[in-house]
């Protein structure tokens, strides 16, 4: 697939993600989303078994949020805290069929939330602890346990 075909095919996805931030300049957000799309295209490895659209969704959203954070940190903080404005992970999963993070279905829900906050929203351990309402040490322990669980699954899949 050429870059032009990629842009034509996935432009609606970029626009759809940018529309989740209607109070911002859409054209700028779409441009940032296209940068995320191209980044995903360069990094995508079909051998890993995920769909490109899921992979691209993550990079498009990440690029848009990074641009918002760079231009207006206060607004970014507001978006992260205001569930009405920030896209909800559960809603994203329902809308797109799966999360950008492929987590095992038998993983405890608390571990999934900690990984989402740590890697999806890029929150610090302290921020995750405050958001969930548990001690930082417990967050660190659960995050490490979840990552060990994922490493074991990866080793099993590659064997």
N, C-alpha and C positions, 0 to 999 in steps of 0.2 A: 504494500500500500504506500502510495506517495504521500508527502505532506499535504498536498492539495486535497487528495481524497480523504485523508484523515480529518482535516479541518471541515470539509463539507459534511462528512458523516457525523462528526461529534459536536458540531457547532450547537445544535439544539440542547445537548447535555450541558455545555458551558453556559448557555443562556439560562437554562433552568436553574442551575446552581447560583448564578449571579442574581437572579430574581428573588432569591431568599433574603437579599439585602436591599430592599426597595428604596430605602432612605439614602442610598449612596449612588454615585454617578455610574449608571449601568455600563456605559461604553468602556470606562476604565476597568471596571470589574471583569467585563468580558475579555478585554485584552490580557489582563492578568490570568484569567482562566485559560486562555489559549496558550500562554506560556506554560502553565501547569500541564495542559494536554500534551504539548510537545515534549516536556520533561518525561511524562509517563511513557510516551511513545519510544523515547530513547532508552528508557530503563526497563521496559517491559520484557519479561522472559516467559514465553508461552509454556516452557517446560515445567514451570512451577505450578501449573494447573488452575490458575485463576483466570477469570474473564477479563479482557482488556477494559471493558466499560467500568467494571468495579475498580480496577487498578487506576484508571484515568480519573474516576470520580474523586478518589482520595487526593491525587496530586492537584487537580483543579481546585478543589476546596481549600487545600493547604496553601496554594499560591495566592488565592483570593484573600484568605485570612491573614497571610503574611503581609500582603500589601496594605490591608486595613491597619494592621498593627504598626507598620512602619510609618504610615501617613498620619494616623490618629490613634495613639496608644490608649487614650481615654475612651474613645468609641469602641475600640477592640475589647477593652475591659468590660464595658457596658454590654457588648454583644455576648461575651462569655458568661455574664451573670444573668442576663435577661432571657429567660427561656422562651418568651414570646418572640424575640428577635433572632436568637441563635437557633440554627437548625438543630433539632433534637436527634440524637443518634438513633433512638428507636424509630422515629418517623423516617429517617434516612434509610434504615434497614427495610422497613415496610415498603417504602417507595421504590427502592432499587433492588430489593430481593435479598441483599446480603450486605454485611459490613465490609469496609476496606480491610479491617483486621479479621482474618479468618481464625476464629477461636473455636475450640472443640465444644460441642453441645453439652458435654458432661462437666465442663469447667464450672466451678461454683460462681454464682452471679456476682458476688462481691469481688472476686478476682478479675472477672471480666470488666467490671466497672473501674477498678483500679488501673488496669491496662489501658482502657479507653481514655481515662483522664490523663494518664501518664504519657501515652504515645499519641493518641488522637487529638487531645486538646493541649498537650505539652505542658501540663501543670506540674509544679514541683511536688515533692512528697508532702511538704507542709500544706500546700493548697489542696491536695487530694485529701489529706487527713481532715482538714477543716470542712471540706465539702461533704465528706461521708460521715464525719462526726466520730472518728476514732483517732487513737494516738498515732503519731508519726512512725514509731517503731513497729506498730502493727501493720501499717501501710507498707513499710519497707519489707517486712517479713512476708506478707501476702503477695507483694509484687515479685519478690524473689522466688516464691513457691510457684507462682503462675508461670514465670519464665522457665523454671526447671521443668515444669509439666510440658511446656511447648517444646523444649529441647528434646525431651524423651520422645515425643510424638514425631518430631522431625527425623530423629535417628531411626525410629521404627519404619517410617515411610521410605527412607532412603536405603534401608537394608533389603 
